[in-house]
Amino acid sequence: MDERIEVLDNSPIEFVVFGPRGGRDEILLRSSNAGLDIIGLVAEKGMDRKYVPFSISIISLFFGAGRQMNIIESHKTDDLDPESDDRVSAFQFAWVGLCSAMRREQIEHALNKSLADLRSALRKGNRSQIEMAIAPVVLACSRAHERRQRYRRFMWMTLLIYAAIGIGALIFGLVTGTLK
């Protein structure tokens, strides 16, 4: 394994940070539980900048996949090794978790806010600073996932309550003879 890739063992979410180093984009940081599919999403995103996950829609609250993969980009920034490449590029943060479009924007804001500290920590290779820099982004992802799960459960409960009321009304109508 490349020693330049930082791996965090204690993340509650699967994530990968992809960014410019040495004149090319590469994996800079990942959680220990990050699967190849999330890494593949980052590679695929590099080819298609218009990626929007299916699970943002309201229909996805009922029928969305349990494993939603998301990706966001930071604002443009310098290479981690600026002497090797003076062009600017963006960091990409991909994670697994349920998330609405509004929460994606909040996570993107958290990434941009942490970007300077994350770049500095990655350059130094300081694990505790890396954890402190990426923690607000991971927290925002965790909160978005929990909120979306609660909202999904609420929608299902509401649907079940309306179905129960409808079935109850149908049975009552059949029993009392008002429905023929």
HELIX and SHEET records of a PDB file:
HELIX    1   1 LEU A   36  LYS A   45  1                                  10    
HELIX    2   2 PHE A   54  ILE A   56  5                                   3    
HELIX    3   3 SER A   60  PHE A   63  1                                   4    
HELIX    4   4 ALA A  101  LYS A  124  1                                  24    
HELIX    5   5 ARG A  127  THR A  176  1                                  50    
SHEET    1   A 5 GLU A   6  LEU A   8  0                                        
SHEET    2   A 5 ARG A  24  SER A  31  1                                        
SHEET    3   A 5 PHE A  15  ARG A  21 -1                                        
SHEET    4   A 5 VAL A  88  VAL A  96 -1                                        
SHEET    5   A 5 MET A  69  ASP A  78 -1                                        
END                                                                             
